[in-house]
Amino acid sequence: MSDEEEVYSEEEEEEEEEVVETEGAGDPEFIKRQDQKRSDLDEQLREYITEWRKQRAKEEEDLKKLKEKQAKRKVARADEERKMAERKKAEEERRVREIEEKKQRDIEEKRQRLEEAEKKRQAMMQALKDQNKNKGPNFTITKRDASSNLSAAQLERNKTKEQLEEEKKISLSIRIKPLVVDGLGVDKLREKAHELWECIVKLETEKYDLEERQKRQDYDLKELKERQKQQLRHKALKKGLDPEALTGKYPPKIQVASKYERRVDTRSYGDKKKLFEGGLEDLIKETNEKSWKEKFGQFDSRQKGKCLI
């Protein structure tokens, strides 16, 4: 309904009320009925307003309870999240502590292992020095241990770059002792410098000896490989094979007679070549030659007559 229609309806109601009032202005019963009607309407309005206020108060009470419950739930959730964060933090700290402890244990085990290896190396170097005095053979052939599938060199190659760097640091920390020169006098410093110079000379001597020993071992290995090749060449010649047949990485292929017979093929190259030359043309040629000779013989043996002209 538009505003104009509402204005017209209100004006019509006012006109009707004026008409009714003018009609019953002098009737007391009519006035009493109108008062009773107004009082009933006022009572209904009061009851309606009272009921609305009760409903509104109830809704506000429910809303207040809901807000209190929501606030309590928010506080409980915040407490749970704080406890969970503390628990996660404690677990993370424990995990980091376990990783650090494990790393320290591994470093200590590596240090002990490298110390043992360093002691063995020092003992081996001393044994080599004693052996060089006797001037024995430059190489020794030892049997390989069947229980170990991987050699030390293969294990060393399988290590990552980080592992090698870590082992290098540990090994250097064992071999290179820390230099303490604080509070030393001039004489002590001279003695320390002389000691370091002797250590440098000793290490350079060991380095030179190891390089010369490596050169001799390389030459001996080369000589052994040449001897092995010579033996394999003689062995191949005895078996009737090519001299270089056994010197390669893989053994020579065995030629069999056919894929259906598992026996060695002993035919020569000429015999094998004749298998693929064919014989039909030669057979036709021989047959034609034989037929021509028979026909020529018959023609030559015919009775010859004289020509009378």
C-alpha positions in Angstrom: 0.0 0.0 0.0 1.4 3.4 -1.0 1.6 6.5 1.2 -1.3 8.3 -0.7 -3.6 5.3 0.0 -2.7 5.3 3.7 -3.4 9.1 3.9 -6.8 8.5 2.2 -7.7 5.6 4.5 -6.8 7.6 7.7 -8.9 10.6 6.4 -11.8 8.2 5.7 -11.6 6.7 9.2 -11.5 10.2 10.8 -14.5 11.2 8.8 -16.4 8.0 9.9 -15.5 8.7 13.6 -16.7 12.3 13.3 -19.9 11.0 11.7 -20.3 8.4 14.5 -19.6 11.0 17.2 -22.0 13.5 15.7 -24.6 10.8 15.5 -24.2 9.5 19.1 -23.1 12.6 20.8 -26.2 12.7 23.0 -26.4 8.9 23.7 -24.9 7.9 27.1 -24.9 4.2 26.2 -22.9 4.8 23.1 -20.3 6.8 25.1 -20.1 4.0 27.7 -19.5 1.4 25.0 -16.8 3.6 23.5 -15.1 4.0 26.8 -15.3 0.2 27.4 -13.9 -0.4 24.0 -11.0 1.9 24.6 -10.3 0.4 28.1 -10.3 -3.1 26.5 -7.9 -1.9 23.8 -5.6 -0.4 26.4 -5.7 -3.6 28.4 -4.8 -5.6 25.4 -2.0 -3.2 24.6 -0.6 -3.4 28.1 -0.8 -7.3 28.0 1.0 -7.3 24.7 3.7 -4.9 25.9 4.1 -7.0 29.1 4.4 -10.2 27.1 6.9 -8.6 24.7 9.0 -7.3 27.6 9.0 -10.8 29.1 10.0 -12.4 25.7 12.7 -9.7 25.3 14.1 -10.3 28.8 14.1 -14.0 28.1 16.0 -13.5 24.8 18.5 -11.2 26.5 19.0 -13.8 29.2 19.6 -16.5 26.7 21.9 -14.3 24.7 23.9 -13.4 27.9 24.2 -17.1 28.8 25.3 -17.9 25.2 27.9 -15.2 25.4 29.2 -16.5 28.8 29.3 -20.0 27.4 31.2 -18.7 24.3 33.7 -16.8 26.5 34.2 -19.9 28.6 34.7 -22.1 25.5 37.2 -19.5 24.1 39.2 -19.5 27.4 39.2 -23.4 27.5 40.3 -23.5 23.8 43.1 -21.0 24.5 44.2 -23.1 27.5 44.2 -26.3 25.4 46.1 -24.6 22.6 48.7 -23.3 25.1 49.1 -26.8 26.6 49.4 -28.3 23.1 52.0 -25.7 22.1 54.0 -26.4 25.3 53.7 -30.2 24.6 54.9 -29.7 21.0 57.7 -27.4 22.2 58.8 -30.0 24.8 58.7 -32.8 22.1 60.7 -30.7 19.7 63.3 -29.9 22.3 63.5 -33.6 23.2 63.9 -34.6 19.6 66.6 -32.0 19.0 68.4 -33.1 22.2 68.3 -36.7 21.0 69.6 -35.8 17.6 72.4 -33.8 19.2 73.3 -36.6 21.5 73.3 -39.1 18.7 75.5 -36.8 16.6 77.9 -36.4 19.5 78.0 -40.2 20.0 78.7 -40.7 16.3 81.4 -38.1 16.3 83.0 -39.7 19.4 82.8 -43.2 17.7 84.4 -41.8 14.6 87.1 -40.1 16.6 87.9 -43.4 18.4 87.9 -45.3 15.1 90.1 -42.7 13.4 92.5 -42.7 16.4 92.8 -46.5 16.1 93.3 -46.2 12.3 96.0 -43.5 12.9 97.7 -45.8 15.4 97.7 -48.6 12.8 99.0 -46.3 10.2 101.8 -45.2 12.4 102.6 -48.8 13.1 102.5 -49.7 9.4 104.8 -46.8 8.6 107.3 -47.9 11.2 107.1 -51.5 9.7 107.6 -50.1 6.2 110.6 -48.2 7.4 112.1 -51.4 8.9 111.2 -53.3 5.7 112.9 -50.7 3.5 116.1 -51.3 5.3 116.0 -55.0 4.1 115.0 -54.0 0.6 112.5 -56.8 0.0 110.0 -57.0 -2.8 108.0 -54.0 -3.6 104.6 -55.8 -3.7 102.9 -58.6 -2.0 99.9 -60.5 -3.2 97.4 -61.4 -0.4 94.3 -63.5 -0.7 91.0 -61.6 -0.6 88.7 -62.3 2.3 85.6 -64.0 1.1 83.5 -62.7 4.0 83.8 -59.1 3.0 82.1 -58.2 -0.3 83.2 -54.6 -0.3 86.8 -53.4 0.0 87.9 -50.4 1.9 88.3 -48.4 -1.3 84.8 -49.2 -2.3 83.4 -48.2 1.1 85.4 -45.0 0.9 83.9 -44.2 -2.5 80.4 -44.9 -1.2 80.7 -42.1 1.4 79.1 -38.8 0.8 81.0 -35.5 0.6 79.7 -34.4 4.0 81.0 -37.6 5.7 84.4 -37.2 4.1 84.7 -33.6 5.2 83.7 -34.6 8.7 86.2 -37.4 8.9 88.8 -35.1 7.5 88.2 -32.6 10.2 88.4 -35.3 12.9 91.5 -36.8 11.5 93.2 -33.4 11.3 92.2 -32.6 14.8 93.9 -35.9 15.9 97.1 -35.4 13.8 97.5 -31.6 14.3 97.9 -30.8 17.9 96.9 -27.3 19.0 99.8 -24.9 19.1 100.1 -23.2 22.5 102.6 -20.3 22.6 101.0 -18.1 25.3 103.4 -17.3 28.1 106.5 -18.8 26.5 109.9 -17.2 26.6 112.4 -16.7 23.7 114.2 -20.0 24.5 111.0 -21.9 24.6 109.8 -20.4 21.4 113.1 -21.4 19.7 112.7 -24.9 21.0 109.1 -25.0 19.7 110.1 -23.7 16.3 113.0 -26.2 16.1 110.5 -29.0 17.0 108.0 -27.9 14.3 110.8 -27.7 11.7 111.9 -31.3 12.6 108.2 -32.4 12.3 107.9 -30.8 8.9 111.2 -32.4 7.7 109.9 -35.8 9.0 106.5 -35.4 7.2 108.2 -34.4 3.9 110.5 -37.4 4.1 107.5 -39.7 4.7 105.7 -38.0 1.8 108.7 -38.6 -0.5 109.1 -42.2 0.6 105.4 -42.9 -0.1 105.5 -41.2 -3.5 108.6 -43.3 -4.5 106.9 -46.4 -3.1 103.8 -45.7 -5.2 105.9 -45.3 -8.3 107.6 -48.6 -7.7 104.2 -50.3 -7.1 102.7 -48.8 -10.3 105.7 -50.1 -12.3 105.4 -53.6 -10.6 101.7 -53.7 -11.4 102.3 -52.7 -15.0 105.0 -55.5 -15.3 102.6 -58.0 -13.8 99.8 -57.1 -16.2 102.3 -57.5 -19.2 103.3 -61.0 -17.9 99.6 -61.9 -17.5 98.9 -60.8 -21.1 101.9 -62.9 -22.4 100.6 -65.9 -20.6 97.1 -65.4 -22.0 98.5 -65.0 -25.5 100.4 -68.3 -25.2 97.3 -70.0 -23.8 95.1 -68.7 -26.7 97.6 -69.8 -29.3 97.7 -73.3 -27.7 93.9 -73.5 -28.0 94.0 -72.3 -31.7 92.4 -68.9 -31.0 93.4 -65.4 -31.8 96.4 -64.2 -29.6 94.3 -61.3 -28.2 91.2 -63.5 -27.6 91.8 -64.0 -23.9 93.3 -60.6 -23.1 90.1 -58.6 -23.3 87.6 -57.9 -20.6 85.2 -60.7 -21.6 86.1 -64.3 -22.7 85.9 -65.2 -26.4 82.7 -66.3 -27.9 82.3 -70.0 -28.6 81.0 -70.7 -32.1 78.7 -73.7 -32.2 77.8 -75.7 -35.3 74.2 -74.5 -35.2 71.6 -73.3 -32.7 70.2 -76.9 -32.5 73.6 -78.6 -31.8 75.6 -77.7 -28.7 79.0 -78.6 -30.1 81.9 -76.5 -31.2 82.1 -75.6 -34.9 85.5 -76.8 -36.2 84.9 -75.9 -39.9 87.2 -73.4 -41.6 86.3 -70.2 -43.3 86.5 -71.8 -46.8 84.1 -74.6 -45.8 81.6 -72.2 -44.5 81.9 -70.0 -47.6 81.0 -72.9 -49.9 77.7 -73.3 -48.0 76.6 -70.0 -49.3 78.0 -70.1 -52.9 75.1 -72.2 -54.3 75.4 -75.1 -56.9 72.4 -74.8 -59.3 74.2 -72.7 -61.9 77.2 -75.0 -62.0 74.9 -78.0 -62.3 73.0 -76.4 -65.2 76.3 -75.5 -66.8 77.7 -79.1 -66.5 74.4 -80.5 -67.8 74.4 -78.2 -70.9 78.1 -79.0 -71.6 77.4 -82.7 -71.4 74.4 -82.4 -73.7 76.4 -80.3 -76.2 79.2 -82.9 -76.3 76.7 -85.7 -76.9 75.0 -83.7 -79.7 78.3 -82.7 -81.2 79.5 -86.4 -81.1 76.4 -87.5 -82.9 76.8 -84.8 -85.5 80.5 -85.6 -86.0 79.8 -89.4 -86.4 77.2 -89.0 -89.0 77.7 -90.4 -92.5 79.2 -87.8 -94.7 78.1 -87.7 -98.4 79.8 -86.1 -101.3 78.3 -83.1 -103.0 77.8 -83.7 -106.8 77.7 -80.5 -108.6 
